[in-house]
């Protein structure tokens, strides 16, 4: 190579490196912010905090995750924040389906599902209905009977409009033809506190958020019903809603997404690291709450699996007033 040609090649290489600083350095030059749209201590938050150290190990010794909680508006605040971030792989979102898909269908939202690239699904967690262990209403048929006798007499918590708990309650109301009093909360921890304190009759949460009830389904709280297609391995003695005569199926799928435009090679690295992390025996042992509901899918697989879910949610959205 001539001296002039060598100099030209060096200049081109230098110019290219200046235009690609984040891509070349990722994930080593600064922390990766992971945004959670619910309060600390809930299922979404704990899943992220327990899994990310194992993902971090697989990305390299200098990779670092920082979890940032931005609760409120059923995840919309967090999703809008992540959407607005620079698509350089340094801001990720922990998303919850169905709410992530459903919220923009029912209101003028600050984000659309299409603003994100799905990275990986981690869990598929059945929705459960819990009450205090000494509650006078201990079964789903008993609950329906109480509401038919006195409409709106029982209170039900959920983690915000369009979350799996909210949608489960809407479907129960339609299916059983009852009126219930639904109250939004910022997270599962607050729901559980109010149920135990006698301020809330029922909480609607995800099975992974009540690990203390796994097995026989009771302790200080009791699982009245689960909204899976079949009984979860975590709650083999708890009937499904369908078994109780209310044909409603609702789960919470939780995983990771990135703002649209993040380079494909970064998405691939993250997905591969997450896939390896969820199979790590040490993670599974440490994440006993999520272990029974781990259901990894790549972002591409997850997107395909949600097609049926999208169609069903769009039909439900048509029946609701636009906010």
ChimeraX attribute file (.defattr): number of C-alpha atoms within 10 A of each C-alpha:
attribute: neighborCount
match mode: 1-to-1
recipient: residues
	/A:1	7
	/A:2	7
	/A:3	8
	/A:4	9
	/A:5	10
	/A:6	11
	/A:7	12
	/A:8	12
	/A:9	13
	/A:10	12
	/A:11	12
	/A:12	11
	/A:13	11
	/A:14	11
	/A:15	11
	/A:16	11
	/A:17	13
	/A:18	10
	/A:19	10
	/A:20	10
	/A:21	12
	/A:22	16
	/A:23	15
	/A:24	12
	/A:25	10
	/A:26	18
	/A:27	24
	/A:28	15
	/A:29	14
	/A:30	14
	/A:31	16
	/A:32	20
	/A:33	17
	/A:34	24
	/A:35	27
	/A:36	27
	/A:37	28
	/A:38	30
	/A:39	22
	/A:40	20
	/A:41	15
	/A:42	21
	/A:43	26
	/A:44	26
	/A:45	20
	/A:46	19
	/A:47	21
	/A:48	21
	/A:49	18
	/A:50	15
	/A:51	19
	/A:52	22
	/A:53	15
	/A:54	19
	/A:55	23
	/A:56	20
	/A:57	14
	/A:58	17
	/A:59	18
	/A:60	11
	/A:61	10
	/A:62	13
	/A:63	18
	/A:64	20
	/A:65	20
	/A:66	14
	/A:67	19
	/A:68	17
	/A:69	15
	/A:70	18
	/A:71	21
	/A:72	19
	/A:73	19
	/A:74	26
	/A:75	27
	/A:76	23
	/A:77	20
	/A:78	24
	/A:79	28
	/A:80	18
	/A:81	18
	/A:82	27
	/A:83	23
	/A:84	14
	/A:85	15
	/A:86	13
	/A:87	17
	/A:88	20
	/A:89	23
	/A:90	24
	/A:91	23
	/A:92	28
	/A:93	28
	/A:94	28
	/A:95	27
	/A:96	25
	/A:97	22
	/A:98	22
	/A:99	24
	/A:100	23
	/A:101	21
	/A:102	24
	/A:103	26
	/A:104	18
	/A:105	23
	/A:106	20
	/A:107	12
	/A:108	11
	/A:109	13
	/A:110	14
	/A:111	20
	/A:112	18
	/A:113	18
	/A:114	10
	/A:115	17
	/A:116	21
	/A:117	20
	/A:118	25
	/A:119	28
	/A:120	28
	/A:121	28
	/A:122	25
	/A:123	24
	/A:124	24
	/A:125	26
	/A:126	26
	/A:127	23
	/A:128	29
	/A:129	25
	/A:130	29
	/A:131	26
	/A:132	25
	/A:133	17
	/A:134	11
	/A:135	14
	/A:136	11
	/A:137	19
	/A:138	17
	/A:139	19
	/A:140	21
	/A:141	17
	/A:142	13
	/A:143	17
	/A:144	23
	/A:145	15
	/A:146	16
	/A:147	20
	/A:148	16
	/A:149	11
	/A:150	13
	/A:151	14
	/A:152	15
	/A:153	13
	/A:154	17
	/A:155	15
	/A:156	23
	/A:157	29
	/A:158	28
	/A:159	29
	/A:160	23
	/A:161	21
	/A:162	25
	/A:163	25
	/A:164	30
	/A:165	30
	/A:166	23
	/A:167	23
	/A:168	23
	/A:169	22
	/A:170	19
	/A:171	18
	/A:172	20
	/A:173	16
	/A:174	13
	/A:175	13
	/A:176	17
	/A:177	12
	/A:178	19
	/A:179	19
	/A:180	20
	/A:181	14
	/A:182	22
	/A:183	16
	/A:184	18
	/A:185	21
	/A:186	21
	/A:187	25
	/A:188	25
	/A:189	18
	/A:190	17
	/A:191	27
	/A:192	23
	/A:193	13
	/A:194	17
	/A:195	23
	/A:196	18
	/A:197	11
	/A:198	13
	/A:199	11
	/A:200	20
	/A:201	22
	/A:202	29
	/A:203	30
	/A:204	26
	/A:205	32
	/A:206	27
	/A:207	31
	/A:208	30
	/A:209	23
	/A:210	23
	/A:211	19
	/A:212	16
	/A:213	20
	/A:214	23
	/A:215	14
	/A:216	14
	/A:217	21
	/A:218	20
	/A:219	12
	/A:220	12
	/A:221	21
	/A:222	23
	/A:223	28
	/A:224	25
	/A:225	25
	/A:226	31
	/A:227	27
	/A:228	21
	/A:229	16
	/A:230	15
	/A:231	18
	/A:232	21
	/A:233	11
	/A:234	21
	/A:235	23
	/A:236	14
	/A:237	16
	/A:238	21
	/A:239	20
	/A:240	26
	/A:241	26
	/A:242	17
	/A:243	17
	/A:244	16
	/A:245	13
	/A:246	19
	/A:247	16
	/A:248	21
	/A:249	19
	/A:250	23
	/A:251	26
	/A:252	24
	/A:253	25
	/A:254	25
	/A:255	27
	/A:256	25
	/A:257	28
	/A:258	28
	/A:259	26
	/A:260	19
	/A:261	14
	/A:262	19
	/A:263	13
	/A:264	11
	/A:265	11
	/A:266	18
	/A:267	20
	/A:268	15
	/A:269	15
	/A:270	21
	/A:271	23
	/A:272	17
	/A:273	19
	/A:274	28
	/A:275	18
	/A:276	13
	/A:277	22
	/A:278	22
	/A:279	13
	/A:280	14
	/A:281	10
	/A:282	11
	/A:283	18
	/A:284	18
	/A:285	11
	/A:286	12
	/A:287	20
	/A:288	14
	/A:289	22
	/A:290	26
	/A:291	17
	/A:292	20
	/A:293	19
	/A:294	20
	/A:295	17
	/A:296	21
	/A:297	20
	/A:298	20
	/A:299	20
	/A:300	13
	/A:301	14
	/A:302	18
	/A:303	16
	/A:304	11
	/A:305	12
	/A:306	15
	/A:307	11
	/A:308	9
	/A:309	14
	/A:310	17
	/A:311	11
	/A:312	12
	/A:313	19
	/A:314	14
	/A:315	11
	/A:316	16
	/A:317	18
	/A:318	11
	/A:319	9
	/A:320	11
	/A:321	8
	/A:322	10
	/A:323	10
